[in-house]
Amino acid sequence: MDEELNTEIKDWIKDLKKDRTLRFMNTGTTNYKQLGFTILSLLNTSQTHLFSLENKNPTEEEEEEVRIDIYNLLEMAKHLLPHIEFEFLDRVLREELNEY
């Protein structure tokens, strides 16, 4: 890798560290592995909630509550996705592929 790319990657890492602190602050997680498990738990809970509707005859009010719960869980999962990190990894992989 050339010096310009190294500097750019170091800048990205500095930004990732700032974002990581903000992202992890309210989740109870301290690293990306835990963040992944938290997102997976939110998705699994949403799926379980959906299937719970099939196992009973819910009232319209209960169905609406489940829809709201699932919506809120999925919204939380969306906010936890590490988009900046995904962009960083794409950039690094793209640069690595260009070297070969």
C-alpha positions in Angstrom: 0.0 0.0 0.0 1.2 3.5 -0.7 1.6 6.2 1.9 -1.5 8.1 0.9 -3.7 5.0 1.4 -2.1 4.3 4.8 -2.9 7.9 5.9 -6.4 7.5 4.6 -6.9 4.2 6.4 -5.5 5.8 9.6 -8.0 8.6 9.3 -10.9 6.1 8.8 -9.8 4.2 11.9 -9.8 7.4 13.9 -13.4 8.1 12.7 -14.4 4.5 13.5 -13.1 4.9 17.0 -15.3 8.0 17.6 -18.3 6.3 16.0 -17.7 3.1 18.0 -17.9 5.0 21.3 -21.2 6.6 20.4 -22.6 3.4 19.0 -21.7 1.2 22.0 -22.6 3.8 24.6 -26.3 2.9 24.9 -26.2 -0.8 24.0 -24.4 -2.4 26.9 -21.9 -3.8 24.4 -18.1 -3.1 24.4 -17.0 -4.6 21.1 -18.3 -5.6 17.6 -18.8 -9.2 18.6 -21.2 -8.3 21.3 -22.9 -5.7 19.0 -23.4 -8.5 16.5 -25.0 -10.7 19.1 -27.2 -7.8 20.2 -28.4 -7.3 16.6 -29.0 -11.0 16.2 -31.0 -11.1 19.4 -33.2 -8.3 18.2 -33.8 -10.1 14.9 -34.5 -13.5 16.7 -36.9 -11.8 19.1 -38.7 -10.3 16.1 -39.0 -13.6 14.4 -40.3 -15.3 17.6 -42.8 -12.5 18.1 -44.1 -13.1 14.6 -44.5 -16.8 15.1 -46.3 -16.3 18.4 -49.2 -14.9 16.4 -49.6 -18.2 14.6 -49.8 -20.2 17.9 -52.8 -18.4 19.3 -55.9 -16.5 18.2 -54.9 -12.9 19.0 -57.3 -10.1 19.2 -56.9 -7.2 16.8 -55.4 -5.2 19.7 -52.9 -7.9 20.5 -51.9 -8.1 16.8 -51.4 -4.4 16.7 -49.2 -4.5 19.8 -47.1 -7.3 18.3 -46.7 -5.3 15.1 -45.6 -2.2 17.0 -43.1 -4.4 19.1 -41.6 -5.9 16.0 -41.4 -2.6 14.2 -39.6 -1.1 17.2 -37.2 -4.0 17.5 -36.3 -3.9 13.8 -35.8 -0.1 14.1 -33.3 -0.6 16.9 -31.5 -3.3 14.9 -31.2 -0.8 11.9 -29.7 1.8 14.1 -27.1 -0.6 15.5 -25.8 -1.6 12.1 -22.2 -0.4 11.8 -22.5 1.3 8.4 -19.3 3.3 8.7 -17.4 0.0 9.4 -19.0 -1.6 6.4 -17.8 1.2 4.2 -14.3 1.0 5.7 -14.1 -2.8 5.0 -15.4 -2.3 1.4 -12.7 0.3 0.9 -9.9 -1.8 2.3 -11.0 -4.9 0.3 -11.3 -2.8 -2.9 -7.8 -1.4 -2.4 -6.4 -4.9 -1.6 -8.0 -6.3 -4.8 -6.5 -3.4 -6.8 -3.0 -4.4 -5.6 -3.3 -7.9 -7.2 
